[in-house]
Amino acid sequence: MVEIGEEHVYTIPLRGAKNAPRWERSKKAVKEVFKYLEQHTKTDRKMIKVDPKISEKIWERGSEKPPSKIRVKAMKFEDGIVEAELAAK
């Protein structure tokens, strides 16, 4: 559970995208990032703001070959907004 003002680093598994058709795997992987953050930060999808670098990382190898997992740093603010960015290794 993320408390107000706390910062967490999540390793989000994207293997569920393998069940999608080959040409839609990266698109589904982006949706899985939102779904994971929605569940783990206990906030609405509309309140989640994702840095474009996360999408770039997922789409880096095209629509057919997204990474199997991605590390994301998420910060939840007092007003309920969650901001996510790519975590450094």
Secondary structure, 3 states (H helix, E strand, C coil): CCCCCCEEEEEEECHHHHHCCHHHHHHHHHHHHHHHHHHHHCCCHHHEEECHHHHHHHHCCCCCCCCCEEEEEEEECCCCCEEEEECCC
